Amino acid sequence: MKSLKLSILVSILLVQFSFSQEIEETEQSNIQTYTPSKLLEKGKWDIKWFNNLYTQTKEDRNGETFEVPRSTFFTTSVEVFTGASNNKKFNVGLIVEYRSNSFADKSAGSVFSFKNETGEARSGLGHIAPSVKIAPFNSLPRFSIQSSFFIPVFDKESDENGFLAQKSFIWQNRFFYDYTFPGNKFQLFSEFGTRLFLGNKDEGFANNSIELAPGVFLSYFPTSKFTVLGFIQHAQLVDLGNEFEQNYSALGAGSKYQLTKTLNVEVLYSKFVRGSDSGLGQSFNLGLRAIF
């Protein structure tokens, strides 16, 4: 009788263990669920700290490639979004950007000194951007649009220290869509971005132009908490009256890892493989994202 009770108890424990393991294996992490296409539930918060370092020693001018003294541009930004509707159709947020740039062949790491030096370095607050995000179609729950209006909070695009950022009011729209393949191992994410640069053309080199920027990302998930990805991006600046155009294409790779249930980290690298009247450098990116 005791052996029968013991057998029943062991069987129950084995069933519970198998069931919990199945739930754990099929449960999706935030890096799988909350892609840029996915909106937040009401009352939920998404805080992202993202860092981009771009450095170059080559640039294209009129179809020819030239060696140039190293220049480096670092942008650190904080994005805060929250759900604002019960049906997960509307989010509101704010983006704040800080810039640090160095010139005159200074090392790429010099931007982390956050100095202002004549002809060599410039740093300061760049733009702030109130933002909204919507999911307009019930039939396409993984399609969304993020619209942001960037307001410059500095005086001059370039001064005696050098260039800081575009002296523009920028209306940015980003169209997101993703698709997860059966089995949850592969995920395809696509983005089409537009940036309309507004302002006096004498104050900003990109003013009175629009940038069109498509990108495609393919992610592979060895586990639900870890992904590796590759991507291709292009940007085309179209003249709307300022007599300046440029374009470039970049290839890149990276990974994301779910550190805790709330926090994940991402690292990305991209190489600018071609361009027209643009830099031909590389970028290094590090981001932390918390969803709660």
C-alpha positions in Angstrom: 0.0 0.0 0.0 2.8 2.4 0.9 4.6 1.6 -2.4 1.3 2.3 -4.3 1.0 5.7 -2.7 4.7 6.5 -3.4 4.2 5.5 -7.1 1.2 7.8 -7.4 3.1 10.7 -5.7 6.1 10.2 -8.1 3.8 10.1 -11.1 2.1 13.4 -10.0 5.4 15.1 -9.5 6.7 13.9 -12.9 3.5 15.2 -14.7 3.8 18.6 -12.9 7.5 18.8 -13.8 6.9 18.0 -17.5 4.0 20.5 -17.6 6.1 23.3 -16.1 9.0 22.5 -18.4 6.7 22.7 -21.4 5.4 26.2 -20.3 8.9 27.4 -19.7 10.0 26.2 -23.2 7.0 27.8 -25.0 7.0 31.1 -22.9 8.2 34.0 -24.9 10.6 36.6 -23.5 10.3 40.4 -24.0 12.9 40.3 -26.8 10.5 38.0 -28.8 7.3 39.6 -27.8 8.0 43.3 -27.6 9.5 44.1 -31.0 9.3 47.7 -32.2 6.1 46.7 -33.9 4.4 45.7 -30.7 2.5 48.3 -28.6 2.3 48.3 -24.8 -0.8 47.5 -22.7 -2.3 50.4 -20.8 -0.2 51.3 -17.7 2.9 49.4 -19.0 6.2 51.2 -19.4 9.0 50.8 -21.8 12.3 52.6 -21.1 15.3 52.3 -23.4 18.8 53.7 -23.1 20.5 53.5 -26.5 24.1 54.4 -27.4 25.4 54.8 -30.9 29.1 55.6 -31.8 29.9 56.3 -35.4 33.5 56.8 -36.5 35.0 57.4 -40.0 38.3 57.8 -41.7 36.9 57.7 -45.3 34.2 59.5 -47.1 32.7 59.7 -50.6 32.8 63.0 -52.5 31.2 63.1 -56.0 31.7 59.4 -56.5 35.4 59.2 -55.3 36.6 57.8 -51.9 39.0 59.9 -49.9 41.0 59.2 -46.7 40.1 61.9 -44.1 41.2 62.6 -40.5 39.2 60.5 -38.1 35.9 62.1 -36.8 33.6 60.4 -34.4 30.0 61.1 -33.5 28.4 59.7 -30.3 24.7 59.8 -29.5 23.2 58.6 -26.3 19.4 58.7 -26.1 16.6 57.8 -23.6 13.2 56.7 -24.9 10.3 56.4 -22.6 6.9 55.1 -23.8 3.7 54.0 -22.0 0.5 52.4 -23.0 -2.4 54.9 -23.2 -5.3 52.8 -24.4 -7.1 49.6 -23.2 -6.9 48.0 -26.6 -3.1 48.4 -27.1 -3.6 50.7 -30.0 -2.0 53.9 -28.7 1.2 54.7 -26.9 2.8 58.0 -25.9 6.4 58.8 -25.2 9.4 61.2 -25.1 12.9 60.9 -26.6 15.9 62.9 -25.4 19.2 62.9 -27.2 22.7 64.0 -26.0 25.6 64.3 -28.5 29.4 64.2 -28.2 31.6 64.6 -31.3 35.4 64.7 -31.9 37.4 65.8 -34.9 41.0 66.4 -36.1 42.0 62.8 -36.0 41.3 62.3 -32.3 40.7 58.8 -31.2 37.2 57.3 -31.3 37.2 57.0 -27.5 37.8 60.7 -27.1 34.0 61.4 -27.4 33.6 59.9 -23.9 35.4 62.9 -22.4 32.3 65.0 -23.4 34.5 68.1 -23.9 34.1 71.3 -25.9 37.5 72.2 -27.5 38.1 74.6 -30.4 38.2 72.6 -33.7 38.5 69.3 -31.8 35.4 68.4 -29.8 31.8 69.4 -29.1 29.2 68.0 -26.9 25.7 69.0 -25.7 22.0 68.3 -25.6 20.7 67.7 -29.1 17.0 67.2 -29.6 13.9 66.3 -27.5 11.0 64.6 -29.2 7.4 64.1 -28.0 6.2 60.9 -29.7 3.2 58.7 -30.3 2.8 55.2 -31.5 -0.3 53.6 -33.1 -1.4 50.2 -34.4 -4.0 51.3 -37.0 -5.2 48.0 -38.3 -7.0 45.2 -36.4 -6.1 42.8 -39.2 -2.4 43.6 -38.9 -1.6 43.5 -35.2 2.2 43.4 -35.9 2.2 46.6 -37.9 2.6 49.9 -36.2 3.6 53.5 -36.8 5.8 55.7 -34.5 5.7 59.4 -35.1 8.1 61.8 -33.4 8.7 65.6 -33.6 12.4 66.4 -32.8 13.0 69.9 -31.4 16.6 71.2 -31.4 17.7 72.6 -28.1 21.0 74.1 -29.1 22.0 77.4 -30.9 24.1 76.5 -33.9 24.7 73.4 -36.0 28.4 74.2 -36.2 30.5 76.6 -34.1 34.2 77.1 -33.4 34.3 73.7 -31.7 32.7 71.9 -34.6 29.5 70.2 -35.7 26.9 69.0 -33.1 23.7 67.9 -34.8 21.3 69.0 -37.6 19.8 72.4 -36.7 16.4 71.2 -37.8 13.0 70.5 -36.6 12.6 66.9 -37.7 9.3 65.1 -38.2 10.1 61.4 -38.1 7.8 58.6 -39.0 8.8 54.9 -38.6 6.7 52.1 -40.1 7.3 48.7 -38.4 6.2 45.2 -39.3 7.5 41.8 -38.0 6.7 38.2 -38.7 7.6 35.2 -36.5 8.0 32.0 -38.4 6.4 28.8 -37.1 8.5 27.3 -34.3 9.5 30.7 -32.9 13.1 30.3 -34.0 13.2 32.9 -36.8 11.7 36.4 -36.8 11.8 38.8 -39.7 11.5 42.5 -38.9 11.2 45.4 -41.4 11.2 49.1 -41.0 10.6 52.0 -43.3 11.6 55.4 -41.8 11.1 58.9 -43.1 12.6 62.1 -41.7 11.4 65.5 -42.9 14.0 68.3 -42.0 12.4 71.6 -41.5 14.1 75.0 -41.0 16.1 77.7 -42.7 18.5 76.1 -45.2 21.3 78.5 -44.2 21.1 77.1 -40.6 21.2 73.4 -41.4 22.8 71.3 -44.2 19.8 68.9 -44.3 17.0 71.5 -44.0 14.3 71.4 -46.7 15.0 67.7 -47.5 13.4 64.3 -46.7 15.2 61.1 -45.8 13.8 57.7 -46.8 15.3 54.8 -44.8 14.3 51.2 -45.3 15.8 48.3 -43.3 15.4 44.6 -42.9 16.4 42.5 -39.9 16.5 38.7 -39.6 16.7 37.2 -36.1 17.5 33.6 -35.0 16.5 32.5 -31.4 18.6 29.6 -30.1 16.6 30.1 -26.9 13.7 32.4 -26.1 16.1 34.6 -24.1 18.8 35.0 -26.7 18.9 36.0 -30.3 21.5 36.7 -33.0 20.6 38.9 -36.0 21.8 40.3 -39.3 20.5 43.4 -41.1 20.8 45.7 -44.1 19.8 49.4 -44.1 19.8 52.1 -46.6 19.2 55.9 -46.3 18.4 58.3 -49.1 18.3 62.1 -48.5 16.1 63.7 -51.2 16.5 67.4 -52.0 13.4 69.6 -51.4 15.0 72.9 -52.1 18.4 72.9 -50.3 20.4 71.7 -53.3 22.0 68.8 -51.3 21.5 65.1 -51.6 23.3 62.0 -50.2 22.7 58.3 -49.6 24.4 55.3 -48.0 24.0 51.6 -47.4 25.1 49.6 -44.3 25.3 45.9 -43.4 25.4 44.8 -39.8 25.0 42.1 -37.2 24.2 41.9 -33.5 22.6 40.1 -30.6 20.1 40.6 -27.8 19.8 38.8 -24.4 17.1 38.8 -21.8 19.0 39.5 -18.6 15.9 39.4 -16.3 12.2 39.2 -16.8 12.2 43.1 -17.1 15.6 44.0 -18.5 17.3 43.1 -21.8 20.6 44.2 -23.5 21.5 44.5 -27.2 24.7 45.0 -29.0 24.9 45.9 -32.7 27.7 46.6 -35.3 27.3 48.0 -38.8 29.6 48.9 -41.6 28.8 51.6 -44.2 29.7 49.6 -47.3 28.8 52.3 -49.9 27.7 55.9 -50.0 27.3 59.0 -52.1 28.5 62.3 -50.6 28.5 60.6 -47.2 30.9 59.1 -44.7 32.1 55.5 -45.1 32.6 54.5 -41.5 31.3 52.0 -39.0 29.0 52.2 -36.0 28.9 50.4 -32.6 25.7 50.3 -30.6 24.8 49.3 -27.1 21.3 49.4 -25.6 19.5 48.5 -22.4 15.7 48.2 -22.3 13.4 47.7 -19.4 9.7 46.8 -19.8 7.5 46.7 -16.7 
